[in-house]
Amino acid sequence: MRSRWFVAGGFLVAAPALAQAPAVRSEQLPPLQQQWQQRGLPQVQQPPDVPDTPGQDQQTQVQPPAGALPPAATGSTPPAATGSTPPATMDRPNAWLPAATVKLQALDKVNAQTATLTIQVGGSATFGSLTITAKGCFVRPADQPPDAAAYLDVTDSHSDSPGFAGWMLKDEPSVSMMQDPIYDLRVAGCA
């Protein structure tokens, strides 16, 4: 027994069909993406094995409620969308606000010592053999998901240890990390 697939309310729904022998297609099908583009369908509309000829298996087709499908899927355009004005988007600006101090969480991996450092932007602090200079700190506005980013310049008094200069993010520390065998730094926030 084959099933027909339909999009209803944003979900892909299977409706049982009458038992039929599978249709054999003699021509080679183009790639899936080309089929959908030729039909003008969105990419998640329906699987390619569902014939889209009207009138077949009308008794088993599930019709979604009015307005459940986008206009491209129903083949009609709503009256409001006939104008030349594109629909409005709800993109928020990627705004960051400057802060005056950087709060860091420092770890000495050898001695298992931790410290919370508060550094004024433009100032420096030391932790073990590290000298940490805060060059900037920014936070997200209150109406956006909270996050903090700090630009740090870290030098080590040991000549064989690597330094660090760059941005560190509070919520994504693995994006930009200081690679040091002894010390670890994380941004705890900005104030």
Long-range contacts (C-beta under 8 A, 24 or more apart in sequence): 4-50, 4-57, 4-60, 4-61, 5-46, 5-47, 5-50, 6-46, 6-61, 6-62, 6-64, 7-44, 7-45, 7-46, 7-64, 7-68, 7-69, 7-73, 8-62, 8-64, 8-65, 8-68, 9-64, 9-65, 9-68, 10-68, 12-44, 12-46, 13-62, 15-60, 15-61, 15-62, 16-60, 17-57, 17-60, 18-57, 18-60, 23-51, 40-72, 41-72, 41-73, 42-70, 42-72, 42-73, 45-73, 92-144, 95-140, 95-141, 95-144, 96-138, 96-139, 96-140, 96-149, 97-138, 97-139, 97-140, 97-141, 98-136, 98-137, 98-138, 99-137, 99-138, 99-139, 99-148, 99-190, 99-191, 100-137, 100-191, 101-134, 101-137, 101-190, 101-191, 102-134, 102-137, 102-150, 102-152, 102-187, 102-190, 103-187, 103-188, 103-189, 103-190, 103-191, 104-132, 104-150, 104-152, 104-185, 104-186, 104-187, 104-188, 105-185, 105-186, 105-187, 105-188, 106-130, 106-132, 106-183, 106-184, 106-185, 107-183, 107-184, 107-185, 107-186, 108-182, 108-183, 109-181, 109-182, 109-183, 109-184, 110-182, 116-188, 118-191, 127-183, 128-182, 128-183, 129-156, 129-157, 129-158, 129-161, 129-182, 130-154, 130-155, 130-156, 130-157, 130-180, 130-183, 130-185, 131-155, 131-156, 131-157, 132-185, 137-190, 138-190, 139-189, 139-190, 145-171, 146-171, 147-171, 148-187, 148-188, 148-189, 148-190, 149-187, 149-190, 150-187, 150-190, 152-178, 152-185, 154-178, 154-185, 156-180, 156-183
